Amino acid sequence: MALFAGNQLPVLVIVFVAVTILGSSLLKKYFRSTTNLFEFFGNTRTTGQGFAKWIPVAFQRSVAQPYPNWDLYATKPIPYRPFRYGPYYITMGIRKMQWDEWIELDNLYPKYHARKLERIAERGSKLSCTAPEAYDGACELLEELCAYLPERYPSLFQSTAVGIDNRYTGESFNILKRPLVEDPMQMAARMIQDDVAMMFEKADGEYHLLAASVMLPGAWRLKDKFGMSLSEIHISGDVPGYKAKLEKSMTKFFQRIQPQSPFLRNNYFFQVGDDLAWNRSLGLENFDEIDGYNGGGVKTVKPHWGTASGGEAIEHHYFRTERQSLRRLPRTGAIVFTFRTYLHPVTQIAQEPGVPGRLASAVRSWGADVAKYKGRANYEDALLKYLDEKHKEQVEQGIINEDNIKEKETYPY
């Protein structure tokens, strides 16, 4: 989960903004384009002894409207295809979020819920953690979810005096009992298809990852990022251009974002295999938990997208995309990231009109640093050959017209 990154997330996260590789000039340009700066960045922070302190605000989001005709077995995932024809531009990649869009559920909910339960049984506390100083913020997140989910998905969730009930699984979530029966972030992640993470501003003026449940990360582990600052997360994840272009701007962005102004962004990667939880081409997730690990002076590199192995047939390649939301909670000032993963065989999305040509162009347009970050060298030969063939077929069959194909782009779909 990377914070403000351009197209992926080898870093934990912050899930929202790291993958986007933007520059301070772009941030300034974006802010100037808003008619009212304080629509996005209010003045609710004071400074004391060299660091900022959050002042609770009396903001309440609008009531979520029921998802039209939502059905646990019939509502399909939204087909996010967050890539464009080249050239590749360094942009922030965010857009304003409507409150009805905060949490997206679909007919894959049973699969995601079952996989999360398997992960809890397999990895337990290695996947979810809440620092003591972040506990109140995590509980505020639970309050928000228990209010939102029955509004948006009334056929799946029912409000109770102490929280919500899940009509499908039969689970009852009591968010008032103290202590809670489980880690609050694990409880939050069991309610939805997303993973969740929370950043809190500490005395150093930086935001730190102090609460998270990361069950389906693909390529990073919570223990490698927990407690890190925003800068440490991105630098340790080798996010292209972060130190030189992004660090100061991103810190200011986090300090100024307000509860009434949530955002969305999307990214994408490629992986071998169809496991939501872990990209098997990276090796073992628990590589450093095995007896004899690093024995004999063997140097081991922590897994990330750039270290994945390649060389497998195109049938084993999957398109992995994340839909990330970013919002600030009004009482505690914590910044919440949700990151929902969508995983599709490349051979499946390449059947969609215009997709193979657009995706091939996007992959080719990455600069050297972005290509390394996304591990392109591990899969580009098989991937680009296949996409080129499918694009040629679509042109020959009249499915697409190359003369106006770019005009039909509807990012991020």
HELIX and SHEET records of a PDB file:
HELIX    1   1 SER A   24  ARG A   32  1                                   9    
HELIX    2   2 LEU A   37  PHE A   40  1                                   4    
HELIX    3   3 TRP A   99  GLU A  101  5                                   3    
HELIX    4   4 TYR A  109  ARG A  123  1                                  15    
HELIX    5   5 GLY A  124  LYS A  126  5                                   3    
HELIX    6   6 PRO A  132  ALA A  134  5                                   3    
HELIX    7   7 TYR A  135  ARG A  152  1                                  18    
HELIX    8   8 PRO A  184  MET A  191  1                                   8    
HELIX    9   9 LEU A  222  LYS A  225  1                                   4    
HELIX   10  10 LEU A  230  SER A  236  1                                   7    
HELIX   11  11 TYR A  242  LEU A  246  3                                   5    
HELIX   12  12 GLU A  247  ARG A  256  1                                  10    
HELIX   13  13 ARG A  280  LEU A  282  5                                   3    
HELIX   14  14 PHE A  287  GLU A  289  5                                   3    
HELIX   15  15 GLY A  295  GLY A  297  5                                   3    
HELIX   16  16 TRP A  305  THR A  307  5                                   3    
HELIX   17  17 ILE A  314  HIS A  316  5                                   3    
HELIX   18  18 VAL A  346  ILE A  349  1                                   4    
HELIX   19  19 VAL A  355  SER A  365  1                                  11    
HELIX   20  20 ALA A  368  TYR A  373  1                                   6    
HELIX   21  21 ARG A  376  ASN A  378  5                                   3    
HELIX   22  22 GLU A  380  GLU A  396  1                                  17    
HELIX   23  23 ILE A  405  LYS A  408  5                                   4    
SHEET    1   A 2 PHE A   4  GLY A   6  0                                        
SHEET    2   A 2 ALA A  18  VAL A  19  1                                        
SHEET    1   B 2 ARG A  45  GLY A  48  0                                        
SHEET    2   B 2 PHE A  51  TRP A  54 -1                                        
SHEET    1   C 7 ILE A  94  LYS A  96  0                                        
SHEET    2   C 7 PHE A 263  VAL A 272 -1                                        
SHEET    3   C 7 HIS A 317  ARG A 328 -1                                        
SHEET    4   C 7 ILE A 335  PRO A 345 -1                                        
SHEET    5   C 7 ASP A 195  GLU A 201 -1                                        
SHEET    6   C 7 TYR A 207  SER A 213 -1                                        
SHEET    7   C 7 SER A 128  THR A 130 -1                                        
SHEET    1   D 3 PHE A 157  SER A 159  0                                        
SHEET    2   D 3 GLY A 163  ASN A 166 -1                                        
SHEET    3   D 3 SER A 172  ASN A 174 -1                                        
END                                                                             
